C-alpha cells in the first residue's frame, strides 16, 4: 500500500515523502482510514510501530479545513489535545506534529511540567490548534486559566498504559470533564489491561480496536537471548559482550538509579564509555547524556525504566537487560527501544539465579522461551539449581555458543548457582502457584506525583527539548537515533 491511497491531503503527503517514508506501517494502514472517517479508535501498538504518525496524520488532515494564517489568537483555538505520560514523549510527539504539519498553517505547541510555565503561557495566548501536554501541567494551565478546552474536537491518549501505571488516571478524568462531549477520541497503548478497557469505556464512543501485534507481544524483528550469570559477574559479562562484539550503541537497563550510576562508573573503569540516565538527574543532565549517546561519545547508556520511557530511539541495534524488570510488561517496553520500524534488533538479558522467577513471568507474557546463549568463560555459571539445563552440548570452546532453553531436566549444580539466594523455585509450576509479590518498582516522583496545582510551575528554567536530531543521518554507523532538533516550542 502507498500513502497516497489513504486519501491524505497533498501537504501531508509531501511532508511524508520528505521524511523518506515509502509506505505506511501496518498500524498506519489500519488506523488512518478509520480516523479519517471520524471513528473513535483504540490502537494496540507500541512505540516504534509508527503509531504517532497513525494518529497525527489523519488528525492534521481533518483539521486542514481550519488552517489559517490569521494573527488573531481567536482564529487558533485548541482543536486537538494529545496527552502523553512523560515530557520526553510529549516533546517527541510534538516534533512529529511539527514535521507532518510543516506545509499547513496549523499551529502547535507542547506543555510539560518541571520547566517555567511563563513561556508556555505566551505560546498558548498566541493560539494553537494542536496542543501536546502531560496531564499535570495541562491542569496547571487550566487552573491558571491560560487555556480553553471548549473547542477541542480531537483527543488522543498516548501510551495509556503508562498513564495508568504512573497514577495519572484521576488527572485524565479531570481533563475529560473539561472537554466537549462531541469529539473524536483515540487511545493508544502497548498493552491492554482490563483497567485500560474500562477507561476507554468511560470516554469513548463505540471505539474500534486496531491491533498490529499480538497483545503484549514484542516486535517480531527483535531477537531475544539470555545469558545465565551470577549476579556478581554480570558487569564482567556485560563488558565482554560490548567489547568482544564491538557494540557501538547499547541501551542497558537496570532497576535502580543507584545501580545505574554505579554500573556506568564501573564500565568507564573497564574502559567503556558509558553514562547513566535516570530520574535523579536534572533535565539538562539527561539531555546531555542522551546527546553524548547520540553523538557516539558514549557507547553504553545505562537507564532505569522510568527514565527511558518515551525516548524516541530509532534503529537502536541492541538493548541489554542488566537486571530483569520486576514487572513483565516493562520487558516489552524496554525491548520496544530496538527493532523499530522493521529494522532488526537484539534484546539480551543477563539472568542471575535469583531472577529465574522474573524470567518465567516474562516468558509467560511473551508466550515464548527466550533462547539461551553461553559465552566462553561463563559457561556453567549462573544457572539456578533446577532450571533449564542444556538439552545438548552447544559449546564451541571459545566462541559464543547457543543452547536451547528447556525447563525440564536435571540440575546443573554449579557452585555460583547455588550460592545465589533466594533459591529459585524448582519448576515453573511452583513459581506459578506461589508467586512472590513484585517489589515496588522504582518511582520517579517527578512523573508519578499526583497533580498539585502550580507544582514546579515557576521553579525551573525552560529547558530545551531533551533530545535532538538525526533525521537523515541514518547512513552514519552510530546514532541514527533521534528526531530533528527542536528550535523553539512553537512553530
Ligand atoms: P513511533 O512508533 O510513532 O514512535 O515511530 C517510530 C519511528 O518510525 C519514528 O522515528 C518515525 O519517524 C518512523 N516512522 C513512522 N512511520 C514510518 C513509515 N511509514 N515509514 C518509515 N518510518 C516511519
Boltz pocket constraint, residues with backbone or C-beta under 6 A from the ligand:
constraints:
  - pocket:
      binder: B
      contacts: [[A, 20], [A, 21], [A, 22], [A, 23], [A, 24], [A, 25], [A, 28], [A, 46], [A, 47], [A, 48], [A, 49], [A, 50], [A, 51], [A, 52], [A, 53], [A, 312], [A, 314], [A, 340], [A, 341]]
      max_distance: 6.0
